[in-house]
Amino acid sequence: MIKRCLFWLCLLLPAVWVMPVKAEKEDQDLLRIYEEYRERFEAVRSIWELDSCGYEVLSGQSFPVKLESFGGEEMTLVPAIERTFHRLVLFFADSKGNVLYKYDQLETNNCIPGQLEQPVESLLSVAFADVNHDQKTDIILITRCVNTSGDYAGIPYKVGDVLFQGDKSFYRDWRISDKINRFSMNKSANYVISFVRDGESVEFLYTAKTLDELLEHGFQIAEDQHYTRDFEKLGRLQVVPGTVKISAYNIFMIYLVNGQGDIVWSFQPMGDYDSLYSLRGIQGRDLDGDGMKDLVVLARYSIEIRDGESQIENRCAIYYQRTGGFDIDTEFETYYQCKEEDTMEELIKKIREYWGWQAEE
C-alpha cells in the first residue's frame, strides 16, 4: 500500500512542480516586456526620435501651449500612440524639439486593467482650460477606443480624462476620471469642463432610486410620451422619458416607475450621441413575438463630427423584455440602418418582420 502511494505521488510531483515554474516564467516575461516598454519611453529625448522609439505621432493633433509652471514659454504638445501596445503618450517639446516632459498615466491607457496593451485607436479632442481654479492651464482629452474581443468587440467608445497642471508636471484624479466615464460625461471636452469646473453632473440619472429624486435634480419629463403600460413580468409601470440639460446638451433617459414611485428599470437610448435633438416616439409592444411587451425608441440626436461641427442622426433603440428585465438589441441595429423618413409604425413592422412575425395578432 505504501509503495503504491509513493508511485502515484511520484507521478503527480512533476505536474505540481511545473505549474509554479511556468507561472513564474510568464511573470518574468511580462516584467521584461514592461521594462522594455519603459526603457523606450524614457529614451525619448526629442520628438525627432519618436518614430525610432516605436511611436506614431497623431497627424494634425499637435498644439502650441503655454504652461504657467513650465515658465510660460510656448511649448508644443505632441500626442503619439505607441505602436506595439497602442498606448497614448503626451510629449511636451520646446521650440527645438527637445522633450521637456512626457506623460502616459492616462485613463485611456487603463481601459483594460492590468494589461500593457490597450484599445486606444485615436485622439478625438484636446482642450485647454483652468478647471480647478488654480490659475494654471489644465488639459482635457477625449479618446476613441475599440476593443478587439469581448461582448463589445468592434464597437467604438469614448474615454474622457483631465490632466491637472502641477509644478512642471501633470497629475490625474482617478475619482474624477472614473465619474466622467462611468456616467457618460465623456461626450466632448465642453461636457467634461462643465462637470469638473462648474460642478454640473448627471450622476443622479444613474443613481436615483425614485421619480421624486429625479425631479428634485431638475429632470424634465417629456409629457407627450409619458404613459402607463402593463409589462407582463414587471407589472403595471409608468414609462417616464425626459431630459436634463448640462452645458449645451440635453441628456435623454427613460425610466420605468412603479405605483410607489420607485424606479424599477432605466434606459439610455442615446448611446454615444451628444444631445437629444427631438424625440419622435416611444412604443411598448411585443416586437419579437414572445408575448411580452418590449420598448422601442425613435429619436434624433446630435453628434460632434469635427471641432465645432455637429450633425443630426436618427437612431432606433430596442429593448426586449425578458424574465428578469430587459435586453438591449444588437441584431436589428446591425441589420437595419435607421433612415430620416422612417416612422415608428414602419420601424415596428420592420422589426417584427425581422423576427419572423408579419403582423401583430
C-alpha positions, 0 to 999 in steps of 0.5 A: 500500500505504501509503495503504491502511494509513493508511485502515484505521488511520484507521478503527480510531483512533476505536474505540481512542480511545473505549474509554479515554474511556468507561472513564474516564467510568464511573470518574468516575461511580462516584467521584461516586456514592461521594462522594455516598454519603459526603457523606450519611453524614457529614451525619448529625448526629442520628438525627432526620435519618436518614430525610432522609439516605436511611436506614431505621432497623431497627424494634425493633433499637435498644439502650441501651449503655454504652461504657467509652471513650465515658465510660460514659454510656448511649448508644443504638445505632441500626442503619439500612440505607441505602436506595439501596445497602442498606448497614448503618450503626451510629449511636451517639446520646446521650440527645438524639439527637445522633450521637456516632459512626457506623460502616459498615466492616462485613463485611456491607457487603463481601459483594460486593467492590468494589461500593457496593451490597450484599445486606444485607436485615436485622439478625438479632442484636446482642450485647454482650460483652468478647471480647478481654479488654480490659475494654471492651464489644465488639459482635457482629452477625449479618446476613441477606443475599440476593443478587439474581443469581448461582448463589445468587440468592434464597437467604438467608445469614448474615454474622457480624462483631465490632466491637472497642471502641477509644478512642471508636471501633470497629475490625474484624479482617478475619482474624477476620471472614473465619474466622467466615464462611468456616467457618460460625461465623456461626450466632448471636452465642453461636457467634461469642463462643465462637470469638473469646473462648474460642478454640473453632473448627471450622476443622479440619472444613474443613481436615483432610486425614485421619480421624486429624486429625479425631479428634485435634480431638475429632470424634465419629463417629456409629457407627450410620451409619458404613459402607463403600460402593463409589462407582463413580468414587471407589472403595471409601470409608468414609462417616464422619458425626459431630459436634463440639460448640462452645458449645451446638451440635453441628456435623454433617459427613460425610466420605468416607475412603479405605483410607489414611485420607485424606479424599477428599470432605466434606459439610455437610448442615446448611446454615444450621441451628444444631445437629444435633438427631438424625440419622435416616439416611444412604443411598448409592444411585443416586437419579437413575438414572445408575448411580452411587451418590449420598448422601442425608441425613435429619436434624433440626436446630435453628434460632434463630427469635427471641432465645432461641427455637429450633425443630426442622426436618427437612431432606433433603440430596442429593448426586449423584455425578458424574465428578469428585465430587459435586453438591449438589441444588437441584431436589428441595429446591425441589420437595419440602418435607421433612415430620416423618413422612417416612422415608428409604425414602419420601424415596428413592422420592420422589426417584427418582420425581422423576427419572423412575425408579419403582423401583430395578432 
